[in-house]
Amino acid sequence: MSFKVFIICTISTITTISSQLCLKKGMTQIGAISLDRLSNFLCLMIQVFSNSFILLGFLIGVISALMWLIVLSKVNLSVALPISGGIFYILLVFSSGLFLKEQITVLHWVGTVVICLGVWMILKG
């Protein structure tokens, strides 16, 4: 993988995480969806699709998908996805704690390191 493709892969991963953070922020504002609320599906959809964080999350997600298509056009999926996954796990844990104020325990970090080691082994194998 060339450095240029690696950068595009990294940006795609960062935009995916940004999309997920926006979607989570929007759903936090709306509240938990229970099966009882599904009976009022139309009202729920209006809430979801009128939330600016959710709309921004969808927009960023589309941009991320387009960038990912560029990566896939240049690199095998078996190479691109583990690299993206490793970057994803590290940045997701960090950004969830920083932006969403989620509690990140030592066990979260240990699990993230183990996953990254697994990704590294796949890439070397």
Secondary structure, DSSP 8 states (H G I E B T S, - for coil): --HHHHHHHHHHHHHHHHHHHHHHHHHHHH----TTGGGGHHHHHHHHHT-HHHHHHHHHHHHHHHHHHHHHHHS-HHHHHHHHHHHHHHHHHHHHHHHS-----HHHHHHHHHHHHHHHHHHH-
